[in-house]
């Protein structure tokens, strides 16, 4: 039991805040192929939010919302700079 108190459990989750999420299926007749009501833009940018949290021992960290405008896209370096250093090892 003592060893488990030294383990950090961490995870992140992202979710879409747009109306359209995942695979979109449209049922239409052949003559309706290019009607506006039957089209979904593939270039539409989705708004996605990522949250991160951690627990260890008897402590829990507050959820962190990824700040894309300030931190940029998520990669190993931005994850270390934006999440791990300031929130896990302040």
C-alpha positions as CSV (number, residue, x, y, z in Angstrom):
1,X,0.0,0.0,0.0
2,X,2.9,2.4,0.7
3,X,4.2,2.0,-2.8
4,X,0.9,3.1,-4.4
5,X,1.1,6.4,-2.6
6,X,4.1,7.2,-4.8
7,X,2.3,6.6,-8.1
8,X,0.8,9.5,-10.0
9,X,-2.4,8.7,-11.9
10,X,-2.8,11.2,-14.7
11,X,-5.1,11.5,-17.7
12,X,-6.4,13.9,-20.3
13,X,-9.7,14.0,-22.2
14,X,-10.8,16.1,-25.2
15,X,-14.3,16.8,-26.3
16,X,-15.9,18.8,-29.1
17,X,-18.0,21.8,-28.3
18,X,-19.5,22.1,-31.8
19,X,-22.9,20.8,-32.8
20,X,-21.4,18.3,-35.2
21,X,-19.2,15.6,-33.6
22,X,-17.9,12.4,-35.0
23,X,-19.1,10.8,-38.2
24,X,-22.0,12.6,-40.0
25,X,-24.3,10.5,-42.1
26,X,-26.7,12.2,-44.5
27,X,-29.6,10.5,-46.2
28,X,-30.6,12.2,-49.5
29,X,-32.0,11.4,-52.9
30,X,-29.7,11.6,-56.0
31,X,-31.2,14.9,-57.1
32,X,-30.5,16.4,-53.7
33,X,-26.8,15.8,-53.9
34,X,-25.7,19.5,-53.9
35,X,-28.5,21.1,-52.0
36,X,-27.2,23.2,-49.0
37,X,-29.3,21.3,-46.6
38,X,-27.6,18.1,-47.7
39,X,-24.0,19.3,-47.4
40,X,-21.5,19.4,-44.5
41,X,-18.3,21.3,-45.0
42,X,-15.1,19.2,-44.5
43,X,-13.1,22.3,-44.0
44,X,-15.2,23.5,-41.0
45,X,-12.9,23.9,-38.0
46,X,-14.1,22.2,-34.9
47,X,-13.7,23.7,-31.4
48,X,-12.2,21.1,-29.1
49,X,-11.4,21.5,-25.5
50,X,-8.8,19.3,-23.6
51,X,-8.8,18.9,-19.9
52,X,-6.1,17.3,-17.7
53,X,-6.1,16.0,-14.1
54,X,-4.1,13.8,-11.7
55,X,-4.4,12.1,-8.4
56,X,-1.7,10.6,-6.2
57,X,-1.7,9.4,-2.6
58,X,-4.5,11.3,-0.9
59,X,-4.1,14.3,-3.1
60,X,-5.9,15.4,-6.3
61,X,-5.0,18.1,-8.7
62,X,-7.5,20.6,-10.1
63,X,-8.6,20.1,-13.7
64,X,-6.5,22.1,-16.2
65,X,-8.1,23.3,-19.4
66,X,-5.7,23.4,-22.3
67,X,-5.2,27.0,-23.4
68,X,-4.7,26.6,-27.1
69,X,-4.3,30.3,-28.0
70,X,-1.5,30.7,-25.4
71,X,0.1,27.2,-25.5
72,X,-0.5,26.2,-29.1
73,X,-1.2,22.7,-30.3
74,X,-0.4,19.8,-28.0
75,X,2.9,18.1,-28.5
76,X,5.5,16.7,-26.1
77,X,7.2,20.1,-25.4
78,X,3.9,22.1,-25.0
79,X,2.5,19.3,-22.7
80,X,5.6,19.5,-20.5
81,X,5.6,23.4,-20.4
82,X,1.8,23.8,-20.1
83,X,0.8,20.9,-17.9
84,X,3.5,18.9,-16.2
85,X,5.9,21.6,-15.0
86,X,3.4,24.2,-13.7
87,X,0.7,21.8,-12.4
88,X,2.3,18.5,-11.5
89,X,5.8,19.8,-10.4
90,X,5.2,23.4,-9.5
